[in-house]
Amino acid sequence: DEKKTPSLFPSQTKRLLDTQNVTLGLKCGALASVAARGADFIFNSGGEGNDVFFVELLNASGDETVASSVSSAASSALDLFGSLRFDPAALAAALVASTLVAPVTEELFFRGFLLPAIEKRAPFANGAFANGVTAVVFAAVHFSPKDFPALFVAGAVFGAAQIAARNAQNGLVAPIIAHATFNASVLAEYLWLS
């Protein structure tokens, strides 16, 4: 009588990591990168510092402190990215944080928890509506008014990857890979331009 040893990678895990799911994630990551740059071009076509629309939207609330705090936080993040090319340890940490930690934790919350919760609790919600709401929340929690359009587009593409993968019963691997690909492209862009 032969005992069966539990596999470290059960068949479901193998299915999650199949080439179709990885390819979907890579394609969606590339699409998110290109589409986000398009949103940047449309909404921020005046170049650096042209976050007028979103800063004015925040200023309309009557609280200028919020708008200036958000803008200074975004420029501090850009300063950090710019300094990475001179510090190998910081670059390694940024690579791990942006291509592994952030995609896994954010996708677990936004596409693993929030997206299905909205679909379940809002009787009129379908995948597209829930994906739109999730993308708005995803963009908003990054606290960068200038980057809101690009982050919204990227979040919507990550959600589309999740919906496509979920329909094939393939979990969160595709949106995690899409998110990691997108973040890697953003990091490469900042390193290249800094």
N, C-alpha and C positions, 0 to 999 in steps of 0.2 A: 504494500500500500504506500504509494508515493505521496508525500506531503507537498502541498503547494505553498511556496513562499510568496508572500505578497510582493508584487512588483513595485519598484521605486517609481516607475512610470506606468501607471495603469493605462488601459486602452484609451480612456477618456483624455488623459493628459497627452498621449501621442496624437490624438485627433486635434487637440488644441494647438499643438506645435507643428501641424502639417504644413506643407509648403503653400497650400492655398491660403491659409490664414495668415501666414507670414507675408506672402505676396500682397494680400489685401492690405495689410498694415503698412507695408512699404509704399504701395501705390497711394494710399490715403495720406500718408505722411508727406509724400512729394506733392500731392494735390494741395494739401493744407499749406505747404510752404509757398507754392506759387500763388494760390488764391489769397493768402494773407498779404503777400507782397503787392498784389493787385489792390487789395483794400487799403493798404498803406498809401499806394500811389493815388488812389481816388480821394481819400479823406485827408491825407497829409502831403499833397502834391507840392506844397510850398517849401518842403525841405525840413531840416532839423528845427525844432522849436515851434513848428506850425501845428500846435495842438489847440488852435483857437476855438474850433467848434466845441470840443469837449470841455475845455477849461471854461468857456463862456457858459456852457450848460451847467457846470458846477457853480459858477459865479451867480447864475440866475437864481440859485437857491438862497442867495443873500449871504452865504458864508464863504468869504474869500480865503479864509484860513484853510479850508478843506482843499480848494483848488491848488493853492500854492504848496501845501503839504504833499499832495498827490504828485504834482509835477516835480518837486524836489526829490521825492522817493524814486521816481522813474529815472531822473538824471543820475542819481547815486548808483542805481543798478547799472546804468550804462558805463559809468566811471569804473565800476568793479570789473565789468566785462573787458574794458579797454586795458586794464592793468594785468589781466590774466596771462597775456603772452610773455610777460617778464618773470613770472613766478611758476615754475613747473608743478609745484605741490598744489598751488591754488588752481591751476588749470586742470590737474587730475581730479581735484575735489569738485570743481565745477562740472567736469564731464560726467562724473558719477552722479552728482546731484541732478543735473539737467537731463541726462539720458537714461537714468535708471530710477532713482528715488522719486523724483517729481512725476514722471509718467505713471509709475505703478500706483503711488498714493493718490494722485489726482484722478486717474481713471477708475480706481476702486470706488472713490466717492462719487464722481460726477456721472460716469456711465454705468457703474455697478450698483450704486444706491439711488442717486437722485433721479436719473432718467426713468428707471422702472417705477419709482415711487410716484412720480408725476403721472405716468401712464395709468397707474393703478388707482390713484385717488381722484383724479379729475375725469369724470365720466365722459366728457367731450374730447379728452386728450387722445390723440393718436401718436404714432411715433414721431411724425414731423413736428407737431406742436410741442411735445415733451422735449424733443431735441433742441428746438428753438429756445425754450425757456432755460434748459440746461446750458446751452451755449452762452446765453446772456449772463447767467450766474457765473459761469466759468470765466468769462471775460471780466466781469465786474470784480471778482475776488483777486484779480491780479493787480488791482489798484493803479492802473496806468491809463488815464483817459486817452492819451495819444495812441496807445496800442489797442484800445478797445475794439475798433473794427476788425483788425487783423486777428485778435484773439477770439472774437466772436466767430469769424469765418473758420478759424482752425478748430475751435470747439465744436462747431456744427459738422465739420468733416470727421472729427473723431467720433461724434455721435452717430454719423451715418455708417462709419466702419463698425461700430458696436451693433447697430440695428442689423446690418448685413450679416455680421458674424453670428449674432444671436439667432437670426432666422435660420442659419445653418447649424445652430446649437454648438457654437464654437467659443463661447466665453468672451473674455476681455483681452485676449492676446492681440487681436488686430488693432483695437484702439490704443493699446499700450505701445505697440510697435510704431503706429502712426504718430503718436505723441512724442516718442523718443526720436524718431526721424525728424520731425518738425523742430524739436528743441536742438538737436544736433545742427540742423541747418541754420538756426538763429545764432547759435554760439559760433559757428564757423563764419557766418556773415559779420558778426561783431569783431571777431578776431582779425578777419581779413581787412575790414574797414578801419580798424583802430590803429 
